[in-house]
Amino acid sequence: MAKKVVTVGSEKPIHPILEAVMKKRKRRMTDFAKCTGKSASTIWEKMQGNGEWSLNDAVKIRELLEAESIPLEILFLRDDEI
């Protein structure tokens, strides 16, 4: 039986791979906010699909998640791109 991916704020995760890695690494959106210097509300909006991730922020988040082996274009795939 497949494990259910816990979503950040919607029924279906917008960034399912990112959210799965977040859960595995026990990270929160506030951790993303701290490492990128953005507000928690800005990170929440991006996690909801409102706005694009900058390359700089994406790299910082991937490093925070210790997921350097996952290409950015895979880690930040949106559910409608899978």
Secondary structure, DSSP 4 states (H G I P E B T S, - for coil): -PPPPPPSSSSS-SSHHHHHHHHHHT--HHHHHHHHT--HHHHHHHHTTSS---HHHHHHHHHHTT-TTS-HHHHT--GGG-
